[in-house]
Amino acid sequence: MKRRSRIVTILLLLCLTVLLISCESATEQNIVTEDVMIKNAEGTYTRAQIILPDHWQQKKLPLVSLSHGFHGTMNSAGGKYLAVYLAQHGIATIRMDFSHYKEADPKAEQTCQYTVDTMVADQVLCIDYMISHYQIDEERIGLFGRSLGGRAAMVCANESAGGYHYQALVLVAPAGNRTAFQRYMGGQKAWEQYKKTAEEEGSVEHQGVVLTPAFFHSIESYVPSERGDQFHAPVLVIYNTEDHVVLPSASLECAKAYEQVKTIEITSAESPHGYEMGFTDSEIKDMLFSEIGAFYLKHL
């Protein structure tokens, strides 16, 4: 009798395992990837990659625009990994390089310069493109930004950039307060010197990025952490206790700007500013992707 009961229990467990595997597989979908060069207002080109579920023609989808950090690219810190993860779970994504291309060719020379304002414009440009070319629900658009890209995403959200009412905002190490980026540049004194050089010579280079006076103006003229009361949708802020590029205190200051906010704290000395999101295998990355995906699925 005990043996029969044990066999029945084992069979039930096997059935449950098969059911769980089937449910998990059902949540993941096949994806489509497209590389595009979109002409922007400057007459140069914004390079972007679209990743979305392969059933995009059958129904309108939610969309997330992903923004990279300073001197990064669309693939920095696991950008493509996250885009694939979201697309596999039914969310269309677009991410872009903020350094523009001089021709409609991904091998063309880049300008190697941008400002927070042009970063915001690129996000709107790419969202407009998605709505024009794919089945995107304009009422279900979310934003993702990390580091300086987090600042640009905050501006987009706060100001309803492009006339869109964004429904969810995810920020990873957002450099969106009054001092985060100045600190990154070496402190206020160094910042002022860089700015002075840009004003006198037309530009100054830092870590391969050409900074014009317009760049400094875009940082100083608008502090998104002081305008968070303009955005009323849910916000998720992720910070690393070991991050010395954008301090946890800066991320938390950005979080406090919003009324509907959830924070996630991680600790990774191995990836202080990358948060392990670009790692091939990482329990922290898996947890963060799961949290980010669940956040968007709930609010978009």
N, C-alpha and C positions, 0 to 999 in steps of 0.2 A: 504494500500500500504506500509506504514511504517512498519506494523507488518510483512508482507511478506518479506520485505527486511531484517528485523531483524532475521527472521527464517533462511533465506538463509545464512546470515552472520554466525549464530551459527553453521549451518551444515557444512559450509566451514571450520570453526575453528576446529570442531570435526574431519573432514577428515584430516586436516593438522596435528592434534595431533596424530591420528592413524598412519599417514605416518611417522612422526618423531620417534614414538616409534618403528615402524617396522624397520626403518633405523638404530636406535641405537642398536636394538637387533641383527641386521644382522652383526654389527661390532664385536660383542662378540661371541666367539666360545667355544665349549666344549674343555676340556683340558685333557691331560694324564700326570700322575705323576709317576716317577720312582726313587727309591732310589738305589744308586750304591756305591760300595766300589772299588776304582780303585787303583791297585798297582802302586806305584811311584818309582822313581829312588833310593830312600833310602831303598827300600825293605819293607817299611811300606805302609799304605793304606790311600788314600784321600777319605773321605766320601763326597758325593755330592748328590744333588737332581736335577733331570731334570723335568722341566714342559714345555710342548709344546702343540700346537694345536693338536686335535685328527686326523686331516687330514694330518699329517706329511708324510705319505707314498705316498701321491698323488702328491706332488710337493716339490721342494727344498725351505727351509725356511731360513729367516735371523736368526741369533743367537746372544744373548747377554750373556756374562759371568759376573756374579755379585760377587764382592769382599767385604767382611766385614772388619770391623776395628779391632784395637788392643783389645785383650782379648774378642773378640766377637765370634759369631758363624754365620753360614749361615742364621740363622733366626733373627739375631740382627737387630734392627731398621727397622722392617717391610720388611726384605728381602724376605720372602715368599709372603707377600701381593703384592709386586712389581712384583715378578716373575709370579704370577697368573695373574695379570693385563696385563702384556706384552703378556703372552701366549693367553689370551682371545682375544687379538688384533692381533694375527697372528705371534708372535715372539717367537721362541724357546728360552729357558733360561737354564742355568746351574749355580749353586752356590755351594760353597764348604766350609768345615771347614778347616782352615789352620793348626790347630793342628792335626797331623797325628795320625792314629790308628795303634797299634802294630800288630793287626790281622785283617782279613777281616770280622769283626763283629762290628756293630755299638755300641755294649755294651763292646767292648774291651777297654783296658787301652789306654789312649792317651799320646803322648809325651809331650804335653803342651809347645811346642816350635816351632818357625819358624823364618825366616828372610825375608826381602823383596825379596831376591833371590828365596827362596823356595815358596813364595807366587806367584811370577811370574811363576815359574815352574809349580805350581799347576793349574794356569789358562790355560797354554798351554796344560798340560796333559788333562784337562777337555774338552778343545776345540777339541783336537785330538780325544778324545773319542766320542764326539758328531758327528764329521765328519765321523768317522768309523762306527757308529751304527745307524745314522739317516740321513734323507734327509736334509742336511745342505748345504747352498750355501757358499762356501769358500770366495766368493767375497763380502759377506754381513754380516760381523762379527763386532759386537760392543762390547764395554767394559763399565762396570759400577763399580765405586769404591767409598767407603765412608771412610773418615778419613785415617788411615794407608793403608786401601785397596785402597783408592784413589791414594796414592803414588805408590803402586804396579801396578795399572791400568795405571798410567802415564808412568811408565817404560815400560810396555808392548807396549803401543801405540808408544812411542818415538823410541823404538828399534825394532819395528815389531817382537816382540818375537814369536818364533816358525815359523818364516818366513811368518806370516800372515800380510796383509796390512789392518789394522783395519779402518773401515769406519765411526765410530762415537764413541765419548768418553763422558760419563757423570760422573761428579765428584761432590760428596756431601761432603762439608767440607774437602777438600783434604789436608792431611798433607804432602805436596810434595815440600816444600821449604827447605832452609838450616837450619832453626831453629825451625820449628813447633814441631817436635817430641822431641827435646831436651827440649823445653819449657814444653811439656806435662810431661816429666819425672822429672820436678822440676827445670829446668834451667841448664845452661852449667856446673856449678860446680857439681850439683847432677849427671848429665850425666857422667861426667868424673869419679866420684867416683863409679858409677855403672859399668862403663867400666873397671876400675881398678880391682874391685872385680871379675868380670867375667874373666879377664885375669889371675888373681892369683889363683882363685878357679875353673876355668873351666866354671862357669856359675853363674848367679845371678837371683833371681826371682823378678818379679814386676807384681803385680795384677794377680797372678796366672800363668803368662807366664814365662817360663825359657829362659833367655836371655844368649846366648853364645857369645864369642868374634865375631863370624861370624855375629851375629845380628847387633852389633855396626858397624862393617865394612860395612854391606849392607846399613846402613843409611848414613854413612859418605862418602863412596866412589862414590856414585852416587846421585846427586841432580836433580830430574826430572824437576823442574821448570827452571833449567838452560839449559835444552836440548829440550825444546818445539819446537824449530825451526826444529826439525827432523820429526815432525808430522804435516801433512798438511790437515787432514780431520777435519770436524766440531767438536767443543767441547762445552759442556754445563756445566757451573759451578754454583752450588747452595750454598748459604751461608746464615747464620742466624746472624742477628745483635746482638743477645743475646748469641751467642756461645762463651764460654770461654775456651773450650777444644782446638779447632782449631779456632783461631781468624779470623774474617772476612778479616783482612789484609793479612793473610796467604793464604786464599782461592783466594783472588783477585790477589795476586802475582802469584799464579799458573795459574790463568786465563790469565794474561798478557803474559804468556809464549807462548801462541798459537795465530796463525794469524786469524783463523776462530773461534771466540768464542762468546758465548752468556752467560750472567750472569742473575741469578734470585736471588733477595734478599727477604728473609722472615724475620719476627720478631715473635719469639715464646719464651717467658720466661718460659713457661710451659714445653717445650721440647728443651732445649738449644742446645744439640748436637744430639738429635734424630730427630729433625725437624718434629715431630709428625707423621713420616712415619710408626711407629709401632702402632699408635692409631687405635682403631676400627672405630671411627667416627671423622673426622677432615676435615674441609674445606681446610686447608693448605695441608694436605696429598692428598686430591682429586685433588687440583690444581697442585701439583707437579707431581703426577702420570700422569695426563693428559698432562702436558708439556713434561715429559720424554718420554711417549709413542709417542706423536706427533713428537718429535725430532728423535726418532729411525725410525719411519715409514717414515719420510721424507728422511733420509739419508742412510737407509739400503735397 
